[in-house]
Amino acid sequence: MENTTTDISLWQQVKKGDITAFEKLYDIYADVLLTFALQYTNEPTIAKDAIHDVFLDIYKYRSGLAESVNVKSYLFKITQRNVLKKNKASQKIFSISSDYDSVILKELSFEETLIEEEINLELNSKLAFAMEELTEKQRKALYYRFNEDKPYEEIATILGISIESCRTLIYRCLKELRKKL
């Protein structure tokens, strides 16, 4: 019960902007939270960053924090959320399955990365060759849709066709490209 009373007291002082209380709260929980965070990630740097972000946010948004809160539970929950968010963001390399229906997230070795790059280069060259076989209007439609990220309505206006014709044109282009690849 004493820890809870101390936590609540520190929490209220932190809400008022007391930097000493903030430092005490950090000292009490930093190591425990690190051990906890490492249950959700293999990367100590991600765990440490998540904990530091928790405490930075507490100090940054201290005036908006709730008055009565179970400090320990709050810190554990927010740490867990931050670690999971950082884990998700740290997935840098994607491996796409051969059927292109699903994306598998995993870290690739150096050799696997080189193989993926070679496969991507080969696909890009096939795509470039296939694009050359399309008409100029088809290439423009694809360019506006995927490079310029323009909506169908705007592409239709630019090309001087109806919106439905634009959708059909792009659909058929993609179908033709898939067939060639």
BAVEX-161985 format. One record per atom (N, C-alpha, C): x, y, z; residue in one letter. Coordinates in steps of 0.1 Angstrom, whole numbers, plus 5000, padded with zeros to 4 digits. Last residue first. Example, Ala and Ser with C-alpha at 12.3 -4.5 7.8 and 13.67 -1.06 7.14 Angstrom:
# BAVEX-161985
512849785071S
513749895071S
512950005079S
513249435078A
512349555078A
513249675078A
# end
This chain:
# BAVEX-161985
503348954329L
504348934339L
504248794344L
501248954312K
502548954306K
503648924316K
499148964330K
499248844320K
500648844315K
499549204342R
499549084350R
499848964341R
498949374319L
500349374326L
500549244334L
496249324316E
497249294305E
498649284311E
495249424339K
494949284336K
496049244325K
495949694337L
496549614348L
496349464345L
494349764315C
495849774314C
496449684325C
491849724325R
492349634314R
493849644313R
491749924345Y
491549784348Y
492149694338Y
492050154329I
493050114339I
492949974343I
489650134314L
490950144307L
492050094317L
487650134333T
487750024325T
489150014318T
488050394343R
488150284352R
488450154344R
487450534320C
488750554326C
489050434335C
484850474315S
485750434305S
487250444311S
483750604338E
483650454337E
484650404326E
484250864331I
484850804343I
484850654343I
484950924296S
484050914308S
484850854320S
487751124285I
486851014284I
485951014296I
489951304284G
488751334276G
487851214274G
492151284300L
492151204288L
490951224279L
491351464320I
492651484313I
492651414300I
488951344329T
488951474324T
490251504315T
490051094339A
489051094328A
488951234322A
491651194360I
492251124348I
491251124336I
489651284377E
490551384371E
491251324359E
488251054383E
487551164377E
488451264370E
490150884396Y
489650854382Y
488950964376Y
492751084411P
491451014411P
490950984397P
496251044411K
495151124407K
493851034408K
498950964416D
497850934425D
496651024423D
501050984399E
500551104403E
499451094414E
501450704396N
502550794399N
502150924404N
498850594392F
499850534402F
501050624405F
497350754374R
496750684386R
497750644396R
499150864355Y
498350954364Y
497750884376Y
500050614345Y
500950714351Y
500250804360Y
497750494334L
498450434345L
499450524353L
497250694314A
496250654324A
496950594337A
499550674299K
499250794306K
498250774317K
499350414289R
500450444298R
500250574305R
497050444274Q
497050344285Q
498150384294Q
497950624255K
496750664263K
496750574275K
499850484241E
500250604249E
499150644259E
499450124247T
499250244239T
499650364248T
502049884257L
500749954259L
500650074250L
504549804254E
503549744245E
502149804246E
505949914274E
506149964261E
505149914251E
505149764296M
504549894295M
504749954281M
506749544292A
505349524291A
504649664289A
509249654299F
509049594286F
507549584283F
508749724326A
509049824316A
508849774302A
508349464336L
507249564336L
507549674326L
510849354333K
509749294326K
508549394325K
512249524350S
512549524336S
511449464328S
511049454374N
510949594369N
511249604354N
511749194377L
510349224375L
510149364370L
514549224380E
514049144369E
512549184366E
514549374404L
515149434392L
514549364379L
513449184421N
512749314419N
513249374406N
515448994421I
514048954416I
513349084413I
517549144432E
517649094418E
516249054413E
516449184458E
516749304449E
516849254434E
516248924467E
515049004466E
515249124456E
519048864468I
518148784459I
516848864457I
519849054488L
520349064474L
519448984464L
518348944510T
518149084505T
518649104491T
519548704513E
518148704509E
517748844504E
522048784521E
521948714508E
520448714503E
521448914545F
522048994535F
521848924521F
518148804556S
519648804557S
520148884545S
515248984566L
515948904556L
517448914559L
512548964588E
513849024585E
514648924576E
509248974577K
510348904584K
511548974580K
505948944568L
506849034575L
507948944581L
504448884538I
504948824550I
506048914556I
501448954523V
502749014526V
503248944539V
499548784498S
499748824512S
501248874513S
499348754471D
498148784478D
498348824493D
501548684456Y
501248824457Y
499948854464Y
502548434454D
501248444449D
500748594450D
505048444467S
504948424452S
503548444447S
505148704492S
505048564488S
504748554473S
507648934498I
506348914493I
506248774488I
509149064526S
509248964516S
507848934511S
510349374537F
509249294534F
509549184524F
512049544562I
512149464549I
511049374548I
511349664586K
511849744574K
511849674561K
509749704613Q
509749604603Q
510149674590Q
509449904631S
510749874628S
510849764618S
506749934635A
507350034627A
508749994623A
506249724653K
505549724640K
506349824630K
507749814674N
508049684668N
507449684654N
506350044682K
507750054677K
508149924669K
503949924691K
503950024680K
505350034673K
504949764712L
504249704700L
504249794688L
505849974728V
506749874723V
506149804711V
503550114734N
504650184727N
505550074721N
502049924748R
501549984736R
502650044728R
503749884771Q
503349774762Q
502949824748Q
503650134782T
504950084777T
504649974767T
500950154789I
501450244779I
502850194773I
500949944809K
500049944797K
500550034786K
502750034828F
502949904821F
502149904808F
501650274836L
503050274830L
503250144822L
499250184847Y
499250284836Y
500550274828Y
500050024868S
499249974857S
499350064844S
501350234884K
502050114879K
501350054867K
499250414889V
500450454882V
501150334876V
496050424886N
496950324892N
498250344883N
494850754892V
495250654882V
496150554890V
493351054894S
493550934901S
493750824891S
493751254873E
494151274887E
494351144894E
495151224840A
494051194850A
494651214864A
496951484823L
496851354829L
495751334839L
497351734813G
496151664809G
495951524815G
499851814823S
498651884827S
497351814824S
501651644810R
501351624824R
500151694828R
502751604785Y
501251614786Y
500751604800Y
505451584790K
504951674780K
503451704782K
505651374808Y
506051504812Y
505451614802Y
504551164793I
504051194806I
504351344810I
506251164771D
504851194769D
504251234783D
508651074784L
508551204777L
507151254775L
507850824792F
508150924802F
508151064796F
507450694767V
506350694778V
506650814787V
509950724755D
508750794750D
507650804760D
511450554772H
511750694772H
510550774766H
510150314764I
510150364778I
510350514779I
510950294737A
509550294741A
509350354755A
513750284739D
513050404732D
511650414736D
514050034752K
514450164758K
513750284752K
512949864732A
512449864745A
512750004752A
514749914711I
513249944709I
512649954723I
517049824722T
516949974718T
515550004716T
516749554725P
516849644737P
516649784734P
514749344707E
515649464706E
515649554718E
512849174709N
514149114711N
515149234710N
509749244727T
510749264716T
512049204719T
508249184749Y
507549204737Y
508449234725Y
509849154770Q
509049044768Q
508349054754Q
511049404773L
511849304766L
511049174764L
509249534790A
509249564775A
510049464767A
510049434815F
508649414810F
508649424795F
512549544818T
512349404818T
511049364812T
511749814817L
512649764806L
512549604806L
510249844839L
509549854826L
510449804815L
512249814858V
511149724858V
510449724845V
513750044853D
514349904851D
513249804850D
511850264857A
512650244844A
513150104843A
510650314882Y
510050224872Y
510850184860Y
512150474898I
511450364904I
511050264894I
513150674881D
514050584888D
513350464893D
510650804874Y
511450734864Y
512450634870Y
509950904899L
509050814892L
509850734881L
512151084902K
511950974912K
511050864905K
511751264881E
512951184881E
512751064891E
509251374890F
509351304877F
510551214877F
510051494913A
509151384914A
509151304901A
511751684901T
512251594911T
511351474912T
509951844887I
510951764879I
511551664888I
506651914889D
507851894897D
508851794891D
504251964876G
505552014869G
506751994878G
501951864885K
502152004888K
503452064882K
502251604878K
501151684871K
501351834874K
504151534897V
504551544883V
503551624875V
502551524919Q
503551624918Q
504051644904Q
500851314913Q
500251444915Q
501351554914Q
502851114913W
502051144901W
501451284902W
503751104939L
504651144928L
503851184916L
501351014951S
501951144955S
502851194944S
501050764939I
500050874937I
500551004940I
503450644948D
503150654933D
502150774931D
502950634975T
504150704970T
503850734955T
500750474976T
500650604981T
501750694976T
501850234965T
500750304958T
500550444963T
503750174984N
504150214971N
503050284963N
502150115006E
503050235007E
503450274993E
500849885000M
500050005000M
500950135000M
# end
